[in-house]
Amino acid sequence: MNTVRSVISVFLLVLLGLSAAGWVWAGGQPSPKLEGARTMLALCGLMAVGAMAILWRAKDEVPAE
């Protein structure tokens, strides 16, 4: 299970990095586009962090035999 968590975590970290890069890139856009882009990038970053927290807080469920 930890292998799956690690792979998903790497994907989420890449997503978070791309969101940060997009935030910097959006700084050169006109004002209406800047607000919309940064809003969506912030939501994407928050969801990635939330998903990682949920992923690592989950308990491993082992079926009883």
C-alpha positions as CSV (number, residue, x, y, z in Angstrom):
1,M,0.0,0.0,0.0
2,N,2.8,2.4,0.7
3,T,4.1,1.9,-2.8
4,V,0.8,3.1,-4.2
5,R,0.7,6.0,-1.8
6,S,4.2,7.0,-2.8
7,V,3.4,6.9,-6.6
8,I,0.2,9.0,-6.0
9,S,2.2,11.4,-3.8
10,V,4.7,11.9,-6.5
11,F,2.0,12.7,-9.0
12,L,0.4,15.1,-6.5
13,L,3.7,16.8,-5.9
14,V,4.2,17.3,-9.6
15,L,0.7,18.7,-9.9
16,L,1.5,21.1,-7.0
17,G,4.8,22.2,-8.7
18,L,2.9,22.8,-12.0
19,S,0.4,24.9,-10.1
20,A,3.2,27.0,-8.6
21,A,4.8,27.4,-12.0
22,G,1.5,28.4,-13.5
23,W,1.0,30.9,-10.6
24,V,4.2,32.6,-11.6
25,W,3.4,32.5,-15.3
26,A,0.0,34.0,-14.8
27,G,1.5,37.1,-13.2
28,G,2.2,38.5,-16.7
29,Q,-1.4,38.2,-17.8
30,P,-4.0,41.0,-18.0
31,S,-6.0,41.5,-14.8
32,P,-9.2,39.5,-15.6
33,K,-7.2,36.6,-16.8
34,L,-4.8,36.9,-13.9
35,E,-7.6,36.6,-11.3
36,G,-9.3,33.6,-13.0
37,A,-6.0,31.8,-13.6
38,R,-4.7,32.3,-10.1
39,T,-8.1,31.3,-8.5
40,M,-8.1,28.0,-10.4
41,L,-4.4,27.3,-9.7
42,A,-4.9,28.0,-6.0
43,L,-7.9,25.6,-5.9
44,C,-5.8,23.0,-7.7
45,G,-2.9,23.4,-5.2
46,L,-5.3,23.2,-2.2
47,M,-7.0,20.1,-3.6
48,A,-3.6,18.4,-4.2
49,V,-2.5,19.1,-0.6
50,G,-5.9,17.9,0.8
51,A,-5.7,14.7,-1.3
52,M,-2.2,14.0,0.0
53,A,-3.4,14.5,3.6
54,I,-6.3,12.2,3.1
55,L,-4.1,9.7,1.3
56,W,-1.6,9.4,4.1
57,R,-4.1,9.6,7.0
58,A,-6.0,6.6,5.7
59,K,-5.6,3.4,7.7
60,D,-4.6,0.2,6.0
61,E,-7.6,-2.0,6.2
62,V,-6.7,-5.7,6.5
63,P,-9.6,-8.1,6.3
64,A,-10.0,-10.3,9.3
65,E,-9.7,-14.0,8.5
